[in-house]
Amino acid sequence: MFKYKKDPTAKAKRLSSYKPGSFLYVVNYVSQSKSAMAGFCFIALLLILSFLTPYIFKYGYREINVRMQYALSSLEHPFGCDEVGRDIMVRIFYGAKYTISIGFFSTFCAAICGIILGAAAGYFGGLVDTLIMRALDVFQSFPTILLAIAISAVFGPGYWKVILACGITGIPSYARMMRANILTVRGSEFIEAAASINCSTGRIILKHVIPNAISPLIVQMAMGVASAGLTASALSFLGFGVVPPTPEWGAMLSTARAYIREYPHMVMFPGLFIMLTVLSLNLVGDAIRDALDPKLKN
């Protein structure tokens, strides 16, 4: 009987049709990684459920039912209920968009600011480089979570303020990496050629310097979304994050910690989803790193 044999070189043949480092190359590389696709499907499913929760569940995330206080898992409430009878599963699915979006938005903001500062420091050098890097040294002298707490304490709790706090703490690492990459391409021939035909400094930086130095930052951004989301959950756990009754996972953990001995399900499910989300984002980030880093390609 005829048996289908998988061609071991099929993956290499498909990837060879795309330019290494291009968007389509990265997409095809990631799509062929089982672990990365498992992580991507989990994140996509969470986001879809978070937006469809008001339409597919009969309970709202704010709906209180005192008769169901501390209820354990059941067919009606698969994850049980919290201290005021709210459905934990509904709150987890509804809050997924907050935790995940904070990770994405804060990473994007940190990367944009870091690219601008790192590009200025690496291209101009001298006094500009000294001022920018010494200012970033001050930020990096504080532990990340401590700096995020300090910023949140200044601006107060709230969704966009958490994004601001997480974004500011991530700027130094992106700026330093961008500066290091630009120092390697600043003296290249194509930069000198652009300067010789009187290209403006802004055009040289935007059109020639940054595009040739940004690939490692894309890898760092892919890996940074998970850490930013984890930091946001930590801030909410400490009371500096998203304001209740918004069901952000860290805030749910903070509220439930007083009942961890008597009703562990109130802590177990939010903590489990934080762990699975961070793991999924890291799996996708690993695949993107492997696709863009030539030293790690098979």
N, C-alpha and C positions, 0 to 999 in steps of 0.2 A: 504493500500500500504506500502510496506517495506521501512523504512527510515534508512539510515546509521547513526549510532551514534558513534561519535568519543570517543575512549577510553581515559579518562582523565589521566590514568596512563601510556599511551604508551610512553610518553617522558621519564618518569623515568625508564621504562623497557629498552628502548634503551640505555640510559646513563649508566645503571647498568652493561652493558656488556663490558664497557671500564673502565680502571683503572683511578680513579679521578686524574686530573692533567696531564694526558698523552696528547699527541698531538691529537690523535683521539677523546678523550673525549672533548677537547676544540673545535675541528672542529664540532663535532656533536652538542655541546651546542650552538655554534654560529649559526649553520645552522638552528636551531629550533627557533631562535629569529627573528621575523618578522622585527623589527626595524634594527637589525644588518644586516640582509640580504638585506634590502632596501639600507642601506648605502654602503654595499659591492658592490652591483650591480651598484650603481651610480658611485663609484670609478672605477670599472672594465670597465664600459661603457666609461667613460672619457678617460681612458688610451688606450682603443681600438681605439676610435675616434682620439686620438692624433697621433697615429701611422699610421692610415689609411687616415688622412686628405689630404695628397698630392695626394692620388689616387681617392678619392671620391668627392673632390671639385675642380672646375675648376679654382678657384682663389688661388694664393699663398699668404702666410702670409706677404710677402714683396711687393706684386704687388700693384702699385700705380695707381689710376685712378682719376685724378683731377676733372673730371666731376661729380664724386660721393662724393665729399667732404661733410662731415656732413650729409650724406643721412640718412633718418630715416628708420625704419624697413619696409621691403617690401618682396615680394616673392623671388626676386633675392638675396636680402641681409636681411635675417630674423632679424639679430641683428643690422642692419644699417652699416654705414661706419664711419671711424675716420676722423681726420683733413686733411689727404692726400688721402682719398678715399680707404683705405684698409678695407677689409671685417672684421668686428669685430668678427663674429662667427668663421671664419676660424682661426683667431689669438687666440681666447679663446681656441678652441679645440687643436690647435697646442701647445699652451703654457701650457696645463694641465700637460704634462709630466715633465715640468721643476718644477712647484710648488710642485707637489706630490713627485717627485723623490728627491727633495731637503729635504723634510720632512723625507723621509725614510732613505736616506743616512746619513744625519746629526744626526738623532736619533741613527742609528746603530753605527756611529763613537763615539758619546758621551757615549753610553752604553758600548762599548768595553773598552774605556779608563777608564771610571768610575769603571767598574768591576775590572780591573787590579789594579787601585789605591786603591779602597775600600778593595779588598782582601788582598793586602799588609799591609794596615793600620790595618785592623781588625785581621789578623792572627799573625803578628809580634808584634804589639803593641809598647809600649815604645817610643823611639826616632823616629822610622819610622812613627808611628802613629801620633806623634806630628808634625813632619815636613810636612807630607802630608795634614793633616787636617788644619793646620794653613795656608798653601798655598791655599787650597780651600776656606778658610774663606775670603782671599783677593779677590778671584773671586766673591764670593757670596755677598760681600759688595757693589757691583755695581748692579744697576737694569739690568735685562737681556737684554733689548733692547739697553740700553746705552753701555753695554759691547760689544754687537754685532756690534754696530756702530763703536766703537773704534777699534775693530779688523778689520772690513772691511775697515776702513780708513787707517790702516797700510798696509794691503795686497792689497787694491784696489778692484774695482768691478770685477765680473766674477762669472760664475756658480760654479766652485769648491771652490772659495774663500768664497762664501756665505755658502756653506756646511761646510767649516772649521770654519767660524764665529759662525754659529748656533750650530755646534758640540761642540766647546769649551765652549760655555755658558751653555750647558747641562751637562757637566761632573760632576760638584760638586754634583748635586742632586742624580745622579746614584752612585757616589762614597760613599756618606753618607749612602744611603740606603743599599748598599752592605756591608759596614763596620758594620752597625747595625745588619744585618742578620748574618754575620759571627761571631760576638760576641756571638750570641745565640747558635751557633753550634760548636764553637771552642773547648769547653770543653766536647763535647759529647764522648760517649764510643767508637764509631767507629773511631773517630779521634785518640784517644789514642791507639786503637788497631792497626791502620795503623802505628803510630809512633813506637810502640813496636816491629814491625817486620822490622824495619829499612827502611821504605819507605822514599824516598827523599822528601824534603820540597815541591819542585815543583809538584811532583806527588800527594801529599796530598792535596795541594791547588786545582789543576786542576781536580783530580778525585773524591775527597771526599768533600772538603769544598764548592767550587763554585756551583756544581750541587745541593747541598742541601740548598743553600741560594739564588738561582737565580730566583725563581718563582715570588716574588714580583716585581723584575726588569722587567720581561716580561710584567707584567701588566702596569708598568710605561712607558715602551717603546710603548705599544699600545696606551696609552693616550698621549704620548709625540710627536707622529708623527704630530698630528694636530697642536699643539702649535709651533713646529718647522717650519711647512709650513706657519703658520701665521706670524712668525717672519721673514721668508724669504721674504714674500710679503711686510712686513713693510720696510725691508731694500731696496727692489727694489723701493718702493714708495718714499723713501728718497734719492734715487740715489746711493745707495751703493750695489745694488744687481746685477742681470743679466743685461748685457750691451745691450741696444737697437741696432738694431731693433728686437732682440729676444723678442717674445711676452709673457713675464712673466706677470702674472696678476697684481702684485703690480706695475710693471713699466707701464703697461697700465693705471692703475688708476692715477699714478703720472702725466702722459702726459695729461690725459683727465680732470684733476681737473680744468684746466683753462677754460674749456668749460661747466662746470657743470650746469650753469644757462641756457645757450642757447640750449645746446644739452645734456640733462641729460642721454640719452641712452648710451653715450660713457663711463659713469661712472657706470651706473646701472648694466649692464650685467657682467663686470669683478667683481664688488663687490658682485653680487648675486652668482656667481660661487665660489668665495672665501668662502662665508658664507655656501653654500651647501656642499662644500668639507670638510670644518672643521666640520660641523655637522655630515656628514657621517662617517668621521674618528672617531669622538667621540662616535657615536653609536656602531661602531664595537669595539672600545676600551672598552666601558662599558660592552659589552657582554663577552669579554675576561676576564675582571676583575671579573665579576660574576662567570665565569667558574673556575677561579683559586683561588678565595677567598672563603674559606669554610664558613665564617661568613655570606656571602651574598647569598648562595645557597638556593633554595627553598626546 
